[in-house]
């Protein structure tokens, strides 16, 4: 697989997720990197085009988190940088 075909998704744009994003971008490896969170983008080092705002990370009444599924779709790798209590909400979807 060519590096330009690798798309890494990071869930969680807090200190840990933002640091992972910056480290991966600084390597110059050519990966496409996207980051998603339910908070507004507050880190100036995250490109606007790479940020995906999730409206909710808790299960909806029908048991699906469509935005999260759309974010994950097509990614080669997902890095989970969410706090523990958010993981419980997110993974109870599956």
C-alpha positions in Angstrom: 0.0 0.0 0.0 1.4 3.4 -1.0 1.7 6.0 1.8 -0.6 8.4 0.1 -3.3 5.7 0.2 -3.1 5.5 4.0 -5.7 7.5 5.9 -5.4 7.6 9.7 -8.3 8.8 11.8 -7.9 10.0 15.3 -10.9 10.1 17.6 -10.4 12.7 20.3 -8.9 16.2 19.7 -7.8 16.9 23.3 -4.1 17.0 24.4 -3.4 13.4 23.5 -5.2 13.3 20.2 -3.8 16.7 19.1 -0.3 15.6 20.0 -0.6 12.4 18.0 -1.9 14.4 15.1 1.0 16.8 15.3 3.6 14.0 15.6 2.2 12.1 12.6 2.1 15.3 10.5 5.6 16.2 11.4 7.1 13.0 10.1 6.4 14.0 6.5 5.4 10.4 5.8 2.6 11.5 3.4 -0.3 9.9 5.3 -3.7 11.6 5.2 -4.6 12.3 8.8 -8.1 13.3 10.1 -9.2 14.0 13.6 -12.7 14.1 15.1 -14.2 15.2 18.4 -17.4 16.7 19.7 -15.7 19.8 20.9 -15.0 22.8 18.7 -11.5 22.8 17.2 -9.3 24.7 19.6 -5.8 23.6 18.6 -4.3 26.0 16.0 -2.0 23.2 14.7 -4.9 21.1 13.4 -5.7 22.0 9.8 -9.4 23.0 9.3 -9.6 20.4 6.4 -8.5 17.6 8.7 -11.0 18.4 11.5 -14.3 16.6 11.7 -16.8 17.9 14.3 -19.0 15.2 15.8 -22.3 16.5 17.1 -22.6 13.6 19.6 -20.5 10.7 20.7 -23.3 9.0 22.7 -25.6 6.4 21.2 -28.8 7.8 19.7 -32.2 6.3 20.3 -31.8 4.0 17.4 -28.4 2.7 18.5 -26.4 4.2 15.7 -23.9 7.1 15.6 -24.0 7.9 12.0 -21.4 10.7 12.1 -18.9 8.4 13.8 -19.5 5.7 11.3 -19.0 8.2 8.5 -15.8 9.3 10.0 -14.4 5.8 10.5 -15.5 4.7 7.0 -12.6 4.5 4.6 -9.8 4.9 7.2 -6.9 2.6 7.2 -6.3 3.0 10.9 -8.3 4.5 13.8 -6.4 5.9 16.8 -8.6 6.2 19.9 -7.5 9.2 22.0 -10.8 9.6 23.9 -11.0 9.7 27.7 -12.2 6.5 29.4 -15.8 7.8 30.1 -16.2 8.7 26.4 -15.1 5.3 25.3 -17.9 3.7 27.2 -20.5 5.9 25.5 -19.0 5.4 22.0 -18.4 1.7 22.1 -21.8 0.9 23.6 -22.9 1.6 20.0 -21.5 -1.7 18.8 
